[in-house]
Amino acid sequence: MVISHALGARIKRREDPRLITGRAIYVDDLNFAGMVHAVLIRSPHAHAKVQSIETSAARRASGVVAVWTGEDVSRRCGPLPIGPRIKDMKAPKRFPLVIDGIVRHVGDPVAVVVAASLEAAHDAAELVEVDYEPLVSVQNPETALAIDALLIHPDLGTNVCFRMTFGGGGIDAAFASAEVVVKTRIVQQRLIPAAMETRGVVAQHKGGELTVWTSTQIPHVVKTTLAETVRVPEHEIRVIAPEVGGGFGSKLDVYAEEALVAALALALGRPVKWIESRRENFIATVHGRGQIDDVELAAKRDGTVTGLRVRAIADLGAYSQLLTPGVPTNTGLMCCGCYRIPNVHAEVIGVFTNRTPTDAYRGAGRPEATFLIERVMDVLAAELKMDPAEVRRKNFIPAGAFPFKTPTGATYDSGNYETALEKALDRVNYTALRDEQAKRRQQKRYMGIGIASYVEITGLASAANLPGGNWESATVRVEPTGKITVLTGTSPHGQGEETTFAQIVSDRLGVSIEDVAVIHGDTRAVPYGVGTFGSRTTPVGGAAVYVAAEKVRDKATRIAAHLLEASHDDVTMNGARFLVKGSPDRAIDFKEVARMAYKAFKLPPGMEPGLEFLHFFTPKERVFPFGSHVCVVEIDPETGEVSFKRYVAVDDCGNILNPLLVAGQIHGGIVQGLAQAVYEGVEYDSEGQLLTALFTDYVVPDATQVPPFELDHTVTPSPHNPLGAKGVGEAGTIGATPAVVNAILDALAPFGVKHLDMPITPRKIWAAMQSGL
Amino acid sequence: MKVEGTYTLPASRQEVWELLNDPNVLAKATPGIKQLDPQGDDTFKAIIEVGVGPVKGAYVGQVSIADKVPPERMTLKIEGGGRPGTIKATGELRLEEQDGKTVVAYSGDAQVTGLIASVGHRLISGVAKQMVGEFFRALEKELERR
């Protein structure tokens, strides 16, 4: 691909003016005549038996049109999807409301009240009396694994959802012959995705069509699922994702409320609205991460890694949602990181607990993999008293070794890991920085330098239960006036493809970006698509647009040649104009070609009228972006407070379509990754009550709590799509967490501190400095 | 959540015991109590209004007295629920006479759910201690009045 004036340009996001001036339409902005409002009644217990639900007072309350419990749901709704089909996986059925009389996490819904106003629904919800008999709950995933553990789903006979192993080589021999073995135990705490817009659903059944507006990343998947769950033929369902205010994976799901609100609209014959409160968002929308990893590295004294052993226990929460088991399995797949490790054994165990289900969250299993390998590389460096950069250099997969197949089964498409690291180290002037660190330590000032080199997967193959695979659709439709409509199966919630996809079309067809509209999120308007997740928008969705635009260009060139009475091979495109080689006066505008494509009286023989192509793009393989982040911190020994001195990120996402958008994605990603390191963390009490249930207790950082970022890139195009691009939506998150934690632990080395659990708060640092952990 | 401590009341153990077993006194002395209806067998239906930081609301529930050993000790059991969540608590009171005064040693444990647990958790111990203090001061006033 040749980067043109349109592709690769710093163009501001076209969607932003409407977003920042309050003119965008979100689910909660929709109001219809006769619309009623739903409020869910959720379990306050982590595990309890529902003895009775008394609804008569609520039914009689003013304005109430319906009160449903599990019984009503079991008559009307089939089960919701439960994760990809992993071999020997065991997962319970789940329904829009609890139907078996057992609640399994705080927030599990038991009833819904529907009333003419939201206030009436809330008032009536208070009249619903649910009698719970609390049961002992299982909070710790390791406890859940024990043979005599209390069973959360007795029908399954186990709390283990799945066990999966990855790896190859001879792991036992590698450890037996190792000159040095290091171990670490890592808790990757649960995180709350906390999208700015909470979830929300409006459903209406009118004129033989069920329309569902939902704040989702995957409208087509929701449509197909709803057809099965609420039993409406799929061609009578339309799902619309209007403006979506962030998702980070938490809206890559098919939720109970989507089916419930649809079923209510069908039963009541009125439009029904449900908007998730922030508190519900914290307990009823999936959490991310939640993994306990035991990691061991076998190495030679010179720093060469010879073996990696991982045991990852994933806290799945109470149910398997759409992709729940697919998240920790990514950790197994990607645990080798950027390194050539000949002998690997990774066991991933997914375990049910009495907590909110976990599922995809920005990075989905790859941040966990990167964190564990990047931490243990630093542990090895410390053990060998080697420079952490040197240990990495020693083990990087060399640039000449791609495509590279890891023992865990991933085939990295392209990479140049050492170059990215060197670029980041140069940027911070690494050698001088290490000297400065030594000098400062003499003055009892504690600077730390943290390195993280990552490789991750984008354009994820989707799971067996998704109707689509790892493909995406795009339609490029040239209107008779030469303006262009692009229909994409991806469904943005911050990705900015109204800008980047227009750039692709502008590049291919010479039209200006203003002449291209990008339409998404409406299953009636857009051909079947897979959706937006796993940083697939550009490498898969963008590639589909590219190919569809190429097909348009080819047809337009043929029409132009016919009109110009020239041979097809002699016609070239220059901007939005077709020229005949060698005869500069013979030319025709793209706009005129578009008009003639529809007038259709002078087309080449046998050619269909119109100028529109639909392309389903399937990449040959997944693509693997990479990079190195370097974080420099200083710790105040009086307070344990961390101040960020530098943050350098060198990311390689192949060809860059728009540097401004890439920077925006990396900025946001780093903030979320850094937040896991030092700010965010879900906490439950021993009974399974969520203690971090509001933004007062759950620290999502604001702009004053993060450092300025210095971004740079290397460019290693992917061979697997015509754009040569790799996704960049999650890279920042993946690189940041280990870079920050490694920096903090490097700063604390003089105190003998070897490990701290995230989030690493000033209090933990201060305590560790006193005792040396 | 656990609460424990002692409070000294200027009265004999018998007097304190009688006070603690008088529903009218309990209704007056317990902070936030809106209603206390005897149901027989040392069991009362109660409505209590409590505010823990931003979480305010009324609990409807049952208070019962068990394991009575007059005038030495008793166990209080409280179970209730309301808009802010549910509460289940047991508390033991031990009475000991010292120099004509009575030292009441109390220890309690409570399990809370809902908003009060998730939002009020950092404040709840403080609120409980404060409520216990208010309760005993009200008992003290009642003794002075008698």
Chai-1 contact restraints between the chains, C-beta under 6 A:
chainA,res_idxA,chainB,res_idxB,connection_type,confidence,min_distance_angstrom,max_distance_angstrom,comment,restraint_id
A,P44,B,G85,contact,1.0,0.0,6.0,A-B,restraint_1
A,P44,B,T86,contact,1.0,0.0,6.0,A-B,restraint_2
A,P44,B,T113,contact,1.0,0.0,6.0,A-B,restraint_3
A,P44,B,G114,contact,1.0,0.0,6.0,A-B,restraint_4
A,H45,B,T113,contact,1.0,0.0,6.0,A-B,restraint_5
A,Q689,B,T113,contact,1.0,0.0,6.0,A-B,restraint_6
A,Q689,B,A117,contact,1.0,0.0,6.0,A-B,restraint_7
A,Q689,B,S118,contact,1.0,0.0,6.0,A-B,restraint_8
A,L690,B,S118,contact,1.0,0.0,6.0,A-B,restraint_9
A,L691,B,H121,contact,1.0,0.0,6.0,A-B,restraint_10
A,A693,B,S118,contact,1.0,0.0,6.0,A-B,restraint_11
A,A693,B,V119,contact,1.0,0.0,6.0,A-B,restraint_12
A,L694,B,V119,contact,1.0,0.0,6.0,A-B,restraint_13
